[in-house]
Amino acid sequence: MPNYQLEYQEKLKTPKDAVSSIVSGQTIVYGIGSAQPPALLKAISNRVREDGVTDLEMFSFLSTEVAYKSVISPDLCTDIQSSSWFVSRSDRGLVKFGLNYFIPSYLHQIPRLCTEFMKVDVALAMVSPMDSSGFFSLGIGNDYISTAARSAKILLLEVNKHMPRVFGDSCIHISEVDAVLENHLLLPEIAYGKVKPEDDVVGKLIADLIPNGATLQLGIGNLPNAVGRALVNHKDIGIHTELMTPTMIDLIKCGVINGQKKNLHPRKHIFTTASGTHSMYEFMDNNPSFESYPASYVCSPKVISLNDKMVAVNAVLEFDLLGQCNAEFLDGSQWSGTGGQLDFVRGAFDSKGGIGILTCHSSAKGATVSRIVPRFKEGTPVTVPRADVQFLATEYGVVDVKGKSTKDRALGIISLAHPNFRDQLMAEAEQMALF
């Protein structure tokens, strides 16, 4: 019988020793958001500062304060070139001023980028403790790191007893690992903005579109969460989602979500990353109903479409009279990223009985700024092209623009705008020859 515990002890290192194999000029990929390994990242930043290691390229997604206090610290930008597949609060300023770089990407393609478009020298991941068979679980952070881990020359793991053990294709075996260290810190909790009265209005409007027995994806943000809150009287909802959230956990606990009607992975809650509360992580731990798979699978439009009655709900920053949606660019700079939004819009539309819904508040800054604009400002990227958009929603209603003429979709979109801006939008639409 293999002695996995002996192998574990042989590979157990201090943070400094674990990163001692990292040398100048290497490419490093580390995990997403709340699954980023703080001790390993701190040790790498120390190695750069103290040992003269330089010319590192580091890649991640949704950087947190953990990364900002270590490898993406502004004072290290000459020695570490950092790039992100999804910009967060922690690195927006760095991206804006050229100290960090954004890589436009669809989430389902990022694992492939890690194997075919770059050579990964080192992969870093946070994992749950090893089980008796020698396996660690990637827990709340599968996404691209499971693929990068197996394509990297060196794999370093940070073991954290607070990382939930999750099933599915989420395991790394001790035999695949070069070094492990232990660092048992509570995982970061997600912080949502203050709930606004119009959130629940939007949530109810969208929930009315979702049939019993649907399979659901909810994006990040207050409005998708509001949709979840409005589903408390639904039945037999399933989950196939990029992001597992506390709202979904609440619906599982009250029996609304059970996955019994799913035709793909019935009775299983499918996700690729998760972010929430400590109680949520405890509920997920060793719970066989949760299964995590790489983003190349979960976020693949082809796979998504295999779920009958697939409903995708995602928040955007603004949309224009053509029906284009921007979910990632604000005030002239990168605010977030494409993530899996377009993946799920396309997958849901191709699903039998499925729909994609994109939503935002009609206005901002006390109704002085419209989130529905005639045209996007020059340089603004389109997250969801107009030909892909189906349902659009604000607190003023829901419209289906799929298959509609430019005139009909413009009229429908204007009906979603705050009344303060409708006359102006009508005039702009006429100038754009939409009427």
N, C-alpha and C positions, 0 to 999 in steps of 0.2 A: 504493500500500500504506500503510495506517495506521502511523504511527510510535508504537507503544504505549510504547516506552521513553522517548520524549520527553515524552509525556503523564504518565508516571510521575514523571519528574524535575520536571515543573512542579507536581505535586501533593505532592511529597516535602517534609515540614515537620519542624521540631523539635517535640517534645512540646508546648511552650508555644504555638507558633504553630498547631499542629493543633487545639487546643481553644479558640482565641481567639474562635471564632464562638459558643461556648456562652454563653448569657446567663441572667439570673435568670428563674425561673418555667418552665424547660423540663423536659420529660420525657425521660429517658435510659434506654435498655435496653442492657445489656451481656451478654456471653456466659456460658457455664456453666463452673463448676469450673475445671479445669486449663487451659481455653481463655480465661480472663479476661485482658485485656490490661493488664499492670502499668504500662507507661509512660503509657498514656492515663489510667488511673485515678489514678495519682499526679499527673499534670498537672492533672486536674480538681480534685483535693483542694487543690493549690497555688493554682489559680485562685480557689477559694472563700476560702481563707485570705488570699491576697495582694491579690486584685482586687475583693473585696466581692461576688462573685456569691452569690446566696442563693435560697432557695425552689426548689431543684431536687428533682425526684422521680426516683429511680433504682430500676430493677427488674433482678433477676437470679435465678439458680438455683444453689444449692449454692456459696455464697460461700467463697472460700479466704482464706488469709493475705494474699494480694495485695490483696484488697478491704478486709480488716480494717485493714491498715496505711495505707489511703488513704481511699476514699469512705465506708466504714462505720465509720470511727474514731469512738469515742464523742464526741469533742470537736466533731464536725461535725454532730451530730444535729439541731441547731437550724436549720442551713442546708440540709441534705440529708435529705429523708425517704426512707429506704431501705426497700424491700419485697422479699421473697423468695418465690419459688414453691416453694422447697424449702430447709429450714433445715439448716445444717451446724454442725460444731464451731466454726467461726469466728464465727457469729452467733447461736448458741443463747442465750447470756447476754443479748445485745442484745434479742432477741425476748422473752425472759422478763421483762425490765424495761422493755419498751415503748420501746426505743430503735431498734428495727427492727420491721417488721411482716411477718407471714406471710400469704400469699394461698393459701387452699386451692384446688387445681387438679388436674385430670387433665392429664398431660403432653401428650397429643395435642391438647388444647384450647388450650394456651398460645400457639401461633402465631396462632390466631384471636383470642385476647385482644389480641394486638399489632396487629391490623388493625381489629377491629370494636368493641372495648371501651375502647380508649385511643388517643390520638394521640401517636405517637412522634416527638419532635422530633429526637433524636439516637440513632443506633445505633453501638455500639463493638464491634469484633471483632478477634481475633487470627487471622492468616492465614499460609499458606505464601507463599514468594516468587512473584512474578508469572512466568507462563510466556511463551513467545514469542508466544502469541496474545492476551496481555493479561489472562489469568485468574489469580486467586488462588484457593486452596482453603481452605475453613473447617476442614479437617483433622479434629481430634478433637471439634469443637464445632459441629455443625449445629443440632440441636434446634429452638429457636425463633428463633435469631439470624438465620438465613437469611431468614426471613419479615420480621422486624423491620427488617433491613437494607434491604429493598426498599420498606417502607412509611414509613421515616423520611425526614424532610426533609434531614437531614445524615447522611452515613455516613463514619465515621472508621475506618481500618484500621491495625493494628499488625502489621508484617511481621516474621516470625520464621523464620529459616532452619531451626530445629529443629521447626517445625510440619510434620507429614507432609502431602504432597500426596495427596488422596484423591479418588476418582472418584464417580460418581453425580450427584445434584443438590446439589452442594456448592461451586459456583463463583460467584465475584463478579468482574465485569469492571471493569477500570480506569475505564471510562466511567461506571460507576455510583457512583464514589467521589469524595468531596469533598477528602479529605486522607489521606495515608499517612505513617507514620513507621516507622523501622526500629529494632528492639530484639531482638537475638539472644541470648536467655537460654534455658537448658535448661528444658523444660517440667516442672512439678511431677510427682513420682511418687506413685502411690497407696500408702498405708500400710494394710495389713490388720492386724488384731489377732493375737495369738498363737494358733496352732492348738491346739485342745483335742482330747483323744482321742475324745470323742463326735462331733466334727465328721465324722470319716471314717466313723463308724458311720452317721450320718445320710446322708452322701454315698452310701454303698453301698446303703442302703435305697431312696433315691430313684432312683439310677442303674438299679436293677433294674426300675423302672417305665418306663424310656425305651427304646423299640424302636430297632433299627437303622433308619436312613433317616429318623429324626425330624428336625424343625426345632426348634431350641432357643433359648430365651431364659433367661439367667441374670441374676438381680438382683445387687445389690451385697451384699458381706458374706462372712464366712468359710464359712457353710453352702452357699450357691450355688457358691463356689469348690471346696468339698469334693466337690460333685456332679461338677464338671468333672474333678477328679482321678480320680474313680471310673469315668470313661467311656473309659479308655485302651484297652479291648478292644472298644469299639463300632465300628460301621462306617457310613460314608456319612451322618454327621450334618451337618445344615445349620445356618446361623445366621440368625435374624431377631430382633434384640435391641435393646432400648433402649441398653444399655451394652456396649461391647466391652471385654473384660478380658484380662489376661495368661494366665489359665487357658485361654481360648478360643484364644489365639495358640499355646499349647503343643499343643493338640489339632489345630490346623491343621498345625503343623510335623511332627507325627508321623503325619499322614494320617487321623486319625479324622474330622476335619471336612473335607469337600470339597464339600459342597452338591450332589452329583451327583444326588441323589434329590429335590431340591426342585422343586415345580411352580411356584413363584413365585420369580423371579430365580435360576434354577438356576446352580450353581457360583459364586455370588456371596455374600459375607459382608455382610449388610445390618445397618446400625446407624445411630444418630443421634448418639451421643456415645461417647467412649472415655476411659479413664483407666487408666494402667498404668505401665510402666517405659520408660526411654529405648530399650532394645533393642526393645521392642514398637513404639514409634513409628517406629523405623528400619525395622522389618519391614513396617509398613503403608505407608511412604512410596513413592509411585509404583507401588504394587502393584495391578494392575487387578482383582484378585479382591475387593478391599474397595470397597464402595459405601455412601456416606452420603446420607441423605435427611432432610428435615424431620421433626420429631416428629409433625406432623399426618398424615404418611403412615406412618412406621415404627410408631408407637404407636396408630394407629387400630384399634380392635377389628375393624372390617370388613376392613381390609387384613390384619391378623394372621390372621384366620380363613381367609384364602385359602391359607395354608400347610397342606397336609395333614400330619397327625401332628405338629401344633404342640404343644410341651411348654414350659410356662412355670414356672420355679422361682424363688420369691421368699421372702425371709426376713421374718418379722414379730417384733414384740416380745412379743406375748402373744395368746392367744385364749381365749374364754370357753366355757361349756358350751352356749351356743346355737350356737356355731360362728362367731361374729363374730371378725374379726381386726383387731388394732391394730398398725400398723407405724410409727407416727409420733409417738406421745405418751408421755412418760415422766415420772414424778414430778411430775405436775401441769402440765407445760408442753410446748410443741412441741419435738420432738426431731429430726424430719426432715420428711417430707412424703409425700403420696400418690404423686407421681412417676408412673411408668407401670405401677405394680403392678396396679391394678384393670383398666387397659386390657388387659394381657396375660392376666389371669385370664379376662376375658370373651372375648377373642379366641381363646384356646386352647380354651375349652369349645365355641365355635362352629365350630372347625376339624374337618374330617373326621378322626376318630381322635385328636383332640387332648385334652390334659388340663392342668389347672392345679394346681400343688402349692405349698402354703404351709408354711413350716417354721420352727421355733425350737428352742432347747434347752428341755428340760422344766422346768428350774429355773435359778436364779441365786444368786449370793453363797453358794457352797458348799452348795447344796441347802437353803438356809434360806428362799428365796422361790420360790414356784411361778409359772411363766410361764403356766400354765393356771389361770384364775380362774373362780369361779362367774358373776360379772357384772363388767363393767367398772366402774371407779369413776365416779361422776357427773362429767360433763364430758369424759370420754374419747371422742374421735371414733372412728368405725368406718371403717377404711380399706377393708376388704372385707366387705360385708354377708353375712349368713349364707346368703342364697339364692344367692349367687355362689360360695361356697366348695365345692370338690370334694375334693381330697386334702389332708390335714393330716399332718405328720410331725414326730416328735422322735426322739431316740435310742432310744425304747422301741417304735417301730413306725410304721406308716403306716395311716391309715384313710380310707376314702372315705365322706364324709357326704352326697354329692349324692343327693337323692331319698329320704333317710332321715327317719324320724319324729324328733321332738324327743327321744324316749326313746332310740332307737337311736343317734342321733348323740351324745347325752350319754354313753352307755355307751362308745362308741368313743373319744370325746375323753378320758374319764377313764383309759382304758387307755394313753394317751400320756403321762400325768402321771408325775412322779417318785413312787415308792412312798410316800415320806414324806407325800404329800398326798392319796392316793387315797381314804382313808376319809373325810376331811373333805369332799372334793368329792362323794362319794356322798351324804353327809348333806345338803349344800347342794342337790344336785340334787333330793332328795326334798322339801325345803322349797319349792323352786321349782316343784313339781308336774310335774317332767319324767318321773317314774316313776309 
